Amino acid sequence: QVQLVESGGGLVQAGGSLRLSCAASGSIFRLNTMGWYRQAPGKQRELVATITTDGKTNYADSVKGRFTVSRDNAKNTMYLQMNSLKPEDTTVYYCNLVTAFTTYWGQGTQVTVSS
């Protein structure tokens, strides 16, 4: 069973930075694409960024140039460096891990950006 645990969320002023972490259990981590998503109340979960096993990245247009996704396979951890944060980035952020059979999700971490 894979477990994903996010951390690093919090309250920051507009223009500030936060770094989210997603720690995964098991060796499955290094074999699969992972991603960050976010979901505001009453809205669908939306893609923020993904990273493949060999480090190829993909970003939502809304975060390009501000957010950077990375992974450390030795530590089974994925990161999301968020710079130039905006109030509209406020929501819960989730990490996921995609396998051939299922998708695993973390419990989410709240990010709040004050104006």
C-alpha positions as CSV (number, residue, x, y, z in Angstrom):
1,Q,0.0,0.0,0.0
2,V,1.3,3.4,-1.0
3,Q,1.0,6.3,1.4
4,L,1.5,9.9,0.4
5,V,2.0,12.6,3.0
6,E,2.0,16.3,2.1
7,S,3.5,19.0,4.2
8,G,4.7,22.6,3.9
9,G,1.4,24.4,3.5
10,G,0.6,27.5,5.5
11,L,-0.2,31.2,5.5
12,V,1.9,33.6,3.4
13,Q,1.5,37.1,2.1
14,A,1.0,37.8,-1.6
15,G,4.3,37.7,-3.4
16,G,5.8,35.3,-0.9
17,S,7.0,31.7,-1.3
18,L,6.2,28.3,0.1
19,R,7.7,24.8,-0.6
20,L,5.4,21.8,-0.4
21,S,6.7,18.3,0.1
22,C,5.1,15.0,-0.7
23,A,6.7,12.0,1.0
24,A,5.9,8.6,-0.4
25,S,6.3,5.2,1.1
26,G,7.7,2.3,-0.8
27,S,10.0,1.8,-3.8
28,I,7.1,2.4,-6.1
29,F,7.8,6.1,-6.0
30,R,10.7,6.1,-8.4
31,L,8.8,4.1,-11.0
32,N,5.9,6.4,-11.5
33,T,4.8,9.8,-12.6
34,M,3.7,12.1,-9.8
35,G,1.8,15.3,-9.7
36,W,0.4,18.2,-7.7
37,Y,-3.2,19.2,-7.9
38,R,-5.4,21.7,-6.1
39,Q,-9.0,22.0,-5.3
40,A,-11.0,24.9,-4.1
41,P,-14.4,24.4,-2.3
42,G,-17.1,23.7,-4.8
43,K,-14.7,23.4,-7.7
44,Q,-13.1,20.5,-9.6
45,R,-9.6,19.4,-8.7
46,E,-7.2,20.9,-11.2
47,L,-3.7,20.1,-12.3
48,V,-0.9,22.2,-11.0
49,A,2.2,20.3,-12.2
50,T,3.4,16.8,-13.0
51,I,6.9,15.2,-13.1
52,T,7.8,11.9,-14.7
53,T,10.3,9.4,-13.5
54,D,13.1,11.0,-15.6
55,G,12.2,14.5,-14.6
56,K,10.1,15.8,-17.4
57,T,7.7,18.4,-16.1
58,N,4.4,19.9,-17.1
59,Y,2.7,22.9,-15.6
60,A,-0.7,24.6,-15.6
61,D,-0.6,27.9,-17.5
62,S,-1.7,29.7,-14.3
63,V,1.5,28.6,-12.4
64,K,4.1,28.6,-15.2
65,G,7.1,30.7,-14.3
66,R,6.1,30.8,-10.6
67,F,6.0,27.2,-9.5
68,T,8.7,24.5,-9.9
69,V,8.1,20.8,-9.3
70,S,11.0,18.5,-8.5
71,R,11.6,15.0,-7.0
72,D,14.3,13.3,-5.0
73,N,14.1,9.6,-5.8
74,A,16.6,8.8,-3.0
75,K,14.3,10.4,-0.5
76,N,11.0,9.2,-2.1
77,T,9.9,12.8,-2.0
78,M,8.4,15.3,-4.5
79,Y,8.5,19.0,-4.0
80,L,6.6,22.1,-5.2
81,Q,8.4,25.4,-4.9
82,M,5.8,28.1,-5.1
83,N,7.1,31.7,-5.7
84,S,5.3,34.9,-6.3
85,L,2.2,33.5,-4.7
86,K,-1.2,35.2,-5.4
87,P,-4.4,35.2,-3.4
88,E,-6.0,33.0,-6.1
89,D,-3.5,30.3,-5.3
90,T,-5.3,29.8,-2.0
91,T,-6.7,26.3,-1.7
92,V,-5.9,22.8,-0.7
93,Y,-3.0,21.1,-2.5
94,Y,-2.8,17.4,-3.1
95,C,0.0,15.2,-4.4
96,N,-0.7,12.0,-6.4
97,L,1.2,9.0,-7.7
98,V,0.0,7.3,-10.9
99,T,0.5,3.6,-11.5
100,A,-0.7,1.3,-14.2
101,F,-3.5,0.1,-11.9
102,T,-4.5,3.0,-9.8
103,T,-3.8,6.5,-8.6
104,Y,-2.9,7.3,-5.0
105,W,-3.6,10.6,-3.3
106,G,-2.3,12.4,-0.2
107,Q,-4.5,14.0,2.4
108,G,-3.9,17.5,1.2
109,T,-2.2,20.6,2.7
110,Q,-3.8,24.0,2.9
111,V,-2.1,27.0,1.3
112,T,-3.5,30.4,2.1
113,V,-2.2,33.6,0.4
114,S,-3.3,36.9,2.0
115,S,-3.5,40.1,-0.1
